[in-house]
Amino acid sequence: MHNDPLYPGFRRRWRPRYLLYALLALGVFLAMGWLVQWLWNAILPQVAAVGPLRYWQALGLLLLSRILFGGWRGRRAHRGGAHWNGKWQHMSEEERERYRSAFRDRCRRRDSSDES
């Protein structure tokens, strides 16, 4: 599609949009830092005996929580489910039963090894 004569300059037209998305993501991150600072300073000093948080500390806390707990991944559907659903539909009944029994055996072995 990039070399399609009907779409000359396809890549050049989309570059400003990527820059806009990057600036928007940076703006959201900075706004979230302000929100974390505001919530922390509004709630935690009175509830728990902690001091107020400065803006850069709030950004650091936000980044640390992202590293430790993951997050901001969006709500994309898990792609593996669609893959297995398609595979399952094309399996014969014998292949499905073989898969079920192999899965049961795998789970049974793990359960029995935990008990001993």
Backbone as JSON Lines, residues from 0, in Angstrom:
{"i":0,"aa":"M","n":[0.82,-1.19,0.0],"ca":[0.0,0.0,0.0],"c":[0.86,1.26,0.0]}
{"i":1,"aa":"H","n":[2.08,1.15,0.57],"ca":[2.94,2.32,0.63],"c":[3.46,2.72,-0.75]}
{"i":2,"aa":"N","n":[3.6,1.77,-1.63],"ca":[4.1,2.07,-2.97],"c":[2.96,2.18,-3.98]}
{"i":3,"aa":"D","n":[1.75,2.23,-3.51],"ca":[0.6,2.3,-4.38],"c":[0.56,3.65,-5.1]}
{"i":4,"aa":"P","n":[0.46,3.66,-6.44],"ca":[0.44,4.94,-7.16],"c":[-0.8,5.77,-6.86]}
{"i":5,"aa":"L","n":[-1.86,5.14,-6.32],"ca":[-3.06,5.91,-5.97],"c":[-2.9,6.67,-4.66]}
{"i":6,"aa":"Y","n":[-1.89,6.3,-3.86],"ca":[-1.66,6.96,-2.58],"c":[-0.24,7.51,-2.51]}
{"i":7,"aa":"P","n":[0.12,8.44,-3.35],"ca":[1.48,8.99,-3.28],"c":[1.66,9.79,-1.99]}
{"i":8,"aa":"G","n":[2.82,9.66,-1.39],"ca":[3.11,10.41,-0.16],"c":[2.31,9.91,1.02]}
{"i":9,"aa":"F","n":[1.92,8.65,1.02],"ca":[1.11,8.09,2.1],"c":[1.78,8.27,3.46]}
{"i":10,"aa":"R","n":[3.04,7.95,3.54],"ca":[3.76,8.06,4.81],"c":[3.88,9.5,5.28]}
{"i":11,"aa":"R","n":[4.11,10.41,4.37],"ca":[4.3,11.81,4.77],"c":[3.04,12.39,5.38]}
{"i":12,"aa":"R","n":[1.88,11.99,4.91],"ca":[0.64,12.55,5.44],"c":[0.37,12.1,6.86]}
{"i":13,"aa":"W","n":[0.85,10.93,7.24],"ca":[0.54,10.4,8.56],"c":[1.54,10.82,9.63]}
{"i":14,"aa":"R","n":[2.68,11.32,9.28],"ca":[3.68,11.69,10.29],"c":[3.21,12.78,11.24]}
{"i":15,"aa":"P","n":[2.57,13.84,10.77],"ca":[2.09,14.85,11.74],"c":[1.09,14.27,12.74]}
{"i":16,"aa":"R","n":[0.32,13.29,12.33],"ca":[-0.63,12.69,13.25],"c":[0.09,11.95,14.37]}
{"i":17,"aa":"Y","n":[1.19,11.26,14.04],"ca":[1.96,10.57,15.08],"c":[2.55,11.56,16.07]}
{"i":18,"aa":"L","n":[3.02,12.68,15.58],"ca":[3.54,13.72,16.46],"c":[2.44,14.25,17.37]}
{"i":19,"aa":"L","n":[1.26,14.42,16.81],"ca":[0.13,14.88,17.6],"c":[-0.23,13.87,18.69]}
{"i":20,"aa":"Y","n":[-0.22,12.58,18.35],"ca":[-0.51,11.55,19.34],"c":[0.54,11.53,20.44]}
{"i":21,"aa":"A","n":[1.8,11.7,20.09],"ca":[2.86,11.72,21.09],"c":[2.7,12.92,22.02]}
{"i":22,"aa":"L","n":[2.39,14.08,21.46],"ca":[2.18,15.27,22.3],"c":[0.95,15.1,23.18]}
{"i":23,"aa":"L","n":[-0.08,14.48,22.64],"ca":[-1.29,14.24,23.42],"c":[-1.0,13.27,24.57]}
{"i":24,"aa":"A","n":[-0.23,12.22,24.31],"ca":[0.13,11.26,25.36],"c":[0.97,11.94,26.44]}
{"i":25,"aa":"L","n":[1.9,12.8,26.04],"ca":[2.71,13.53,27.01],"c":[1.83,14.45,27.84]}
{"i":26,"aa":"G","n":[0.9,15.13,27.21],"ca":[-0.02,16.01,27.93],"c":[-0.88,15.26,28.93]}
{"i":27,"aa":"V","n":[-1.36,14.09,28.54],"ca":[-2.16,13.26,29.46],"c":[-1.31,12.81,30.64]}
{"i":28,"aa":"F","n":[-0.07,12.4,30.37],"ca":[0.83,11.97,31.44],"c":[1.08,13.12,32.43]}
{"i":29,"aa":"L","n":[1.33,14.31,31.91],"ca":[1.59,15.45,32.79],"c":[0.33,15.83,33.57]}
{"i":30,"aa":"A","n":[-0.83,15.74,32.94],"ca":[-2.08,16.04,33.64],"c":[-2.35,14.99,34.72]}
{"i":31,"aa":"M","n":[-2.01,13.75,34.45],"ca":[-2.2,12.7,35.46],"c":[-1.28,12.93,36.65]}
{"i":32,"aa":"G","n":[-0.08,13.47,36.4],"ca":[0.81,13.83,37.5],"c":[0.2,14.88,38.39]}
{"i":33,"aa":"W","n":[-0.43,15.87,37.76],"ca":[-1.11,16.9,38.54],"c":[-2.26,16.3,39.34]}
{"i":34,"aa":"L","n":[-3.01,15.37,38.74],"ca":[-4.14,14.74,39.41],"c":[-3.67,13.9,40.6]}
{"i":35,"aa":"V","n":[-2.58,13.17,40.43],"ca":[-2.02,12.37,41.54],"c":[-1.58,13.3,42.67]}
{"i":36,"aa":"Q","n":[-0.92,14.39,42.32],"ca":[-0.48,15.34,43.34],"c":[-1.68,15.92,44.09]}
{"i":37,"aa":"W","n":[-2.69,16.31,43.36],"ca":[-3.87,16.92,43.98],"c":[-4.58,15.93,44.9]}
{"i":38,"aa":"L","n":[-4.78,14.7,44.42],"ca":[-5.46,13.71,45.24],"c":[-4.64,13.35,46.48]}
{"i":39,"aa":"W","n":[-3.35,13.18,46.31],"ca":[-2.47,12.86,47.44],"c":[-2.55,13.95,48.5]}
{"i":40,"aa":"N","n":[-2.37,15.21,48.07],"ca":[-2.34,16.32,49.02],"c":[-3.71,16.61,49.62]}
{"i":41,"aa":"A","n":[-4.78,16.23,48.92],"ca":[-6.12,16.46,49.45],"c":[-6.54,15.38,50.45]}
{"i":42,"aa":"I","n":[-6.02,14.17,50.29],"ca":[-6.52,13.06,51.1],"c":[-5.5,12.54,52.1]}
{"i":43,"aa":"L","n":[-4.33,12.16,51.63],"ca":[-3.41,11.4,52.48],"c":[-2.81,12.15,53.67]}
{"i":44,"aa":"P","n":[-2.47,13.42,53.6],"ca":[-1.92,14.06,54.81],"c":[-2.88,14.04,55.99]}
{"i":45,"aa":"Q","n":[-4.18,14.06,55.73],"ca":[-5.15,14.04,56.82],"c":[-5.49,12.62,57.27]}
{"i":46,"aa":"V","n":[-5.45,11.66,56.36],"ca":[-5.82,10.28,56.7],"c":[-4.63,9.52,57.27]}
{"i":47,"aa":"A","n":[-3.51,9.57,56.59],"ca":[-2.29,8.9,57.04],"c":[-1.27,10.0,57.31]}
{"i":48,"aa":"A","n":[-0.43,9.79,58.22],"ca":[0.53,10.82,58.6],"c":[1.66,10.89,57.58]}
{"i":49,"aa":"V","n":[1.37,11.43,56.4],"ca":[2.38,11.61,55.36],"c":[2.41,13.08,54.98]}
{"i":50,"aa":"G","n":[3.53,13.5,54.44],"ca":[3.67,14.89,54.03],"c":[3.08,15.13,52.65]}
{"i":51,"aa":"P","n":[2.97,16.38,52.29],"ca":[2.46,16.71,50.96],"c":[3.44,16.28,49.86]}
{"i":52,"aa":"L","n":[2.93,16.13,48.66],"ca":[3.7,15.64,47.53],"c":[3.91,16.79,46.55]}
{"i":53,"aa":"R","n":[5.13,16.95,46.07],"ca":[5.4,17.95,45.03],"c":[5.08,17.34,43.67]}
{"i":54,"aa":"Y","n":[4.98,18.18,42.63],"ca":[4.57,17.73,41.29],"c":[5.52,16.68,40.72]}
{"i":55,"aa":"W","n":[6.81,16.9,40.81],"ca":[7.76,15.95,40.25],"c":[7.77,14.64,41.01]}
{"i":56,"aa":"Q","n":[7.49,14.7,42.3],"ca":[7.36,13.47,43.08],"c":[6.12,12.7,42.63]}
{"i":57,"aa":"A","n":[5.05,13.43,42.33],"ca":[3.82,12.78,41.85],"c":[4.05,12.1,40.52]}
{"i":58,"aa":"L","n":[4.79,12.75,39.61],"ca":[5.12,12.12,38.33],"c":[5.98,10.87,38.54]}
{"i":59,"aa":"G","n":[6.94,10.97,39.46],"ca":[7.77,9.81,39.77],"c":[6.97,8.67,40.36]}
{"i":60,"aa":"L","n":[6.02,8.99,41.23],"ca":[5.16,7.98,41.82],"c":[4.29,7.33,40.75]}
{"i":61,"aa":"L","n":[3.8,8.12,39.83],"ca":[2.99,7.6,38.73],"c":[3.81,6.66,37.85]}
{"i":62,"aa":"L","n":[5.02,7.05,37.54],"ca":[5.9,6.21,36.73],"c":[6.28,4.93,37.48]}
{"i":63,"aa":"L","n":[6.56,5.05,38.77],"ca":[6.9,3.89,39.58],"c":[5.74,2.91,39.65]}
{"i":64,"aa":"S","n":[4.52,3.42,39.81],"ca":[3.37,2.53,39.86],"c":[3.17,1.83,38.51]}
{"i":65,"aa":"R","n":[3.48,2.52,37.43],"ca":[3.39,1.91,36.1],"c":[4.4,0.78,35.96]}
{"i":66,"aa":"I","n":[5.6,0.99,36.46],"ca":[6.63,-0.03,36.37],"c":[6.28,-1.23,37.25]}
{"i":67,"aa":"L","n":[5.83,-0.98,38.47],"ca":[5.58,-2.06,39.41],"c":[4.3,-2.84,39.12]}
{"i":68,"aa":"F","n":[3.24,-2.15,38.75],"ca":[1.95,-2.8,38.62],"c":[1.46,-2.93,37.18]}
{"i":69,"aa":"G","n":[2.18,-2.37,36.23],"ca":[1.7,-2.4,34.86],"c":[0.52,-1.45,34.75]}
{"i":70,"aa":"G","n":[-0.02,-1.34,33.62],"ca":[-1.17,-0.47,33.47],"c":[-1.04,0.36,32.22]}
{"i":71,"aa":"W","n":[-2.0,1.17,31.97],"ca":[-2.07,2.04,30.79],"c":[-1.99,1.23,29.51]}
{"i":72,"aa":"R","n":[-2.38,-0.02,29.58],"ca":[-2.29,-0.86,28.39],"c":[-3.49,-0.7,27.49]}
{"i":73,"aa":"G","n":[-4.48,-0.02,27.95],"ca":[-5.68,0.11,27.15],"c":[-6.58,-1.08,27.37]}
{"i":74,"aa":"R","n":[-7.65,-1.1,26.68],"ca":[-8.63,-2.17,26.84],"c":[-8.75,-3.0,25.58]}
{"i":75,"aa":"R","n":[-7.65,-3.31,24.95],"ca":[-7.69,-4.13,23.75],"c":[-8.1,-5.55,24.07]}
{"i":76,"aa":"A","n":[-8.83,-6.15,23.17],"ca":[-9.24,-7.54,23.37],"c":[-8.02,-8.44,23.25]}
{"i":77,"aa":"H","n":[-8.05,-9.52,23.98],"ca":[-6.96,-10.49,23.9],"c":[-7.05,-11.2,22.56]}
{"i":78,"aa":"R","n":[-6.0,-11.15,21.8],"ca":[-6.04,-11.68,20.44],"c":[-5.94,-13.19,20.39]}
{"i":79,"aa":"G","n":[-5.41,-13.8,21.43],"ca":[-5.27,-15.25,21.43],"c":[-6.6,-15.97,21.43]}
{"i":80,"aa":"G","n":[-7.63,-15.36,22.04],"ca":[-8.94,-15.98,22.09],"c":[-9.53,-16.18,20.71]}
{"i":81,"aa":"A","n":[-9.41,-15.18,19.86],"ca":[-9.94,-15.3,18.51],"c":[-9.17,-16.36,17.73]}
{"i":82,"aa":"H","n":[-7.88,-16.45,17.96],"ca":[-7.06,-17.45,17.29],"c":[-7.51,-18.85,17.67]}
{"i":83,"aa":"W","n":[-7.69,-19.11,18.97],"ca":[-8.1,-20.44,19.41],"c":[-9.53,-20.74,19.02]}
{"i":84,"aa":"N","n":[-10.38,-19.74,19.01],"ca":[-11.76,-19.95,18.59],"c":[-11.81,-20.43,17.14]}
{"i":85,"aa":"G","n":[-11.02,-19.82,16.28],"ca":[-10.96,-20.25,14.89],"c":[-10.4,-21.65,14.75]}
{"i":86,"aa":"K","n":[-9.37,-21.96,15.53],"ca":[-8.79,-23.3,15.5],"c":[-9.8,-24.34,15.97]}
{"i":87,"aa":"W","n":[-10.5,-24.01,17.05],"ca":[-11.47,-24.94,17.62],"c":[-12.59,-25.25,16.62]}
{"i":88,"aa":"Q","n":[-13.03,-24.26,15.88],"ca":[-14.11,-24.47,14.92],"c":[-13.69,-25.39,13.78]}
{"i":89,"aa":"H","n":[-12.41,-25.4,13.44],"ca":[-11.94,-26.21,12.33],"c":[-11.47,-27.6,12.77]}
{"i":90,"aa":"M","n":[-11.52,-27.89,14.08],"ca":[-11.11,-29.21,14.56],"c":[-12.26,-30.2,14.38]}
{"i":91,"aa":"S","n":[-11.88,-31.43,14.12],"ca":[-12.9,-32.48,14.09],"c":[-13.25,-32.83,15.54]}
{"i":92,"aa":"E","n":[-14.32,-33.59,15.72],"ca":[-14.74,-33.97,17.08],"c":[-13.66,-34.82,17.77]}
{"i":93,"aa":"E","n":[-12.97,-35.64,17.01],"ca":[-11.9,-36.47,17.58],"c":[-10.73,-35.6,18.05]}
{"i":94,"aa":"E","n":[-10.37,-34.59,17.24],"ca":[-9.27,-33.69,17.63],"c":[-9.64,-32.9,18.87]}
{"i":95,"aa":"R","n":[-10.9,-32.48,18.96],"ca":[-11.34,-31.74,20.15],"c":[-11.23,-32.62,21.4]}
{"i":96,"aa":"E","n":[-11.66,-33.86,21.28],"ca":[-11.61,-34.76,22.43],"c":[-10.16,-35.05,22.84]}
{"i":97,"aa":"R","n":[-9.28,-35.2,21.85],"ca":[-7.86,-35.4,22.14],"c":[-7.28,-34.18,22.88]}
{"i":98,"aa":"Y","n":[-7.66,-33.0,22.44],"ca":[-7.2,-31.77,23.08],"c":[-7.72,-31.69,24.51]}
{"i":99,"aa":"R","n":[-9.0,-31.99,24.71],"ca":[-9.59,-31.95,26.06],"c":[-8.88,-32.92,26.99]}
{"i":100,"aa":"S","n":[-8.64,-34.15,26.52],"ca":[-8.01,-35.13,27.39],"c":[-6.56,-34.74,27.71]}
{"i":101,"aa":"A","n":[-5.84,-34.19,26.74],"ca":[-4.47,-33.73,27.0],"c":[-4.47,-32.59,28.01]}
{"i":102,"aa":"F","n":[-5.43,-31.7,27.9],"ca":[-5.52,-30.58,28.83],"c":[-5.84,-31.1,30.23]}
{"i":103,"aa":"R","n":[-6.78,-32.04,30.33],"ca":[-7.12,-32.64,31.63],"c":[-5.91,-33.33,32.25]}
{"i":104,"aa":"D","n":[-5.17,-34.09,31.43],"ca":[-3.98,-34.78,31.94],"c":[-2.94,-33.79,32.45]}
{"i":105,"aa":"R","n":[-2.75,-32.7,31.71],"ca":[-1.79,-31.69,32.12],"c":[-2.19,-31.08,33.46]}
{"i":106,"aa":"C","n":[-3.46,-30.79,33.63],"ca":[-3.93,-30.2,34.88],"c":[-3.89,-31.21,36.01]}
{"i":107,"aa":"R","n":[-4.22,-32.45,35.72],"ca":[-4.21,-33.49,36.73],"c":[-2.8,-33.74,37.25]}
{"i":108,"aa":"R","n":[-1.81,-33.75,36.37],"ca":[-0.43,-33.96,36.8],"c":[0.03,-32.84,37.74]}
{"i":109,"aa":"R","n":[-0.34,-31.61,37.44],"ca":[0.06,-30.48,38.27],"c":[-0.6,-30.6,39.64]}
{"i":110,"aa":"D","n":[-1.89,-30.96,39.68],"ca":[-2.59,-31.1,40.95],"c":[-2.03,-32.23,41.8]}
{"i":111,"aa":"S","n":[-1.73,-33.37,41.17],"ca":[-1.22,-34.5,41.92],"c":[0.2,-34.26,42.42]}
{"i":112,"aa":"S","n":[1.02,-33.49,41.67],"ca":[2.39,-33.22,42.14],"c":[2.4,-32.25,43.29]}
{"i":113,"aa":"D","n":[1.36,-31.38,43.41],"ca":[1.28,-30.46,44.54],"c":[0.97,-31.19,45.83]}
{"i":114,"aa":"E","n":[0.19,-32.28,45.73],"ca":[-0.22,-33.0,46.93],"c":[0.91,-33.83,47.51]}
{"i":115,"aa":"S","n":[1.83,-34.36,46.68],"ca":[2.88,-35.22,47.2],"c":[4.09,-34.47,47.69]}
